[in-house]
Amino acid sequence: MTERPERHDGGLIPRPARAPEALRQALAAVTPQRLETMAEHRDRAVAGALAADSLTSLRAWGLTWLRDIEITRRPELAARYRDALHRMHDARSDEATVKAAADDLSKVLDEAMAAVRQ
């Protein structure tokens, strides 16, 4: 039997610091299968920063992964996220259901982003 991770402020792990290695470690703890995707996104962000002579793409990369980790580390938020995605992509969903699901997904993303910007 595996042990459940210790909870921190309602999350499975503490909110990570705003540093690439901290983000990588947090992602490895909650969804290690996404590490390769994170690395690919990081490489594109670095390339974009160099090409544009701007840190904008690196800031966007960090905020995107902070937000995604925030969702994943908080079970209730992750459940709302999965539910909204399911309703949006369910072939049986009518237009009103898809719109409501998109609104719910937007609220989840906004809540997660607000939490990481505190």
GIFEN-V377976 format. One line per field, one symbol per residue. phi: phi as a letter, one per 20 degrees, with the letter a starting at -180 (. if undefined). psi: psi as a letter, one per 20 degrees, with the letter a starting at -180 (. if undefined). A space follows every 50 residues. Layout:
phi->???
psi->???
This chain:
phi->.eefffeclndfcffffebgfffffffffdbffegffgffffffffffff felbegffffgffffffffgfffdgfffffffffffffdfgefegfffff ffffffffffffffffef
psi->pqqqqqqpljrhrqpqrmqghgggggghhhmhijggggggggghggghgg hilqjghhgggghghgghhgghioghghgggggggghhiphiprghgggh ghggggggggggghgii.
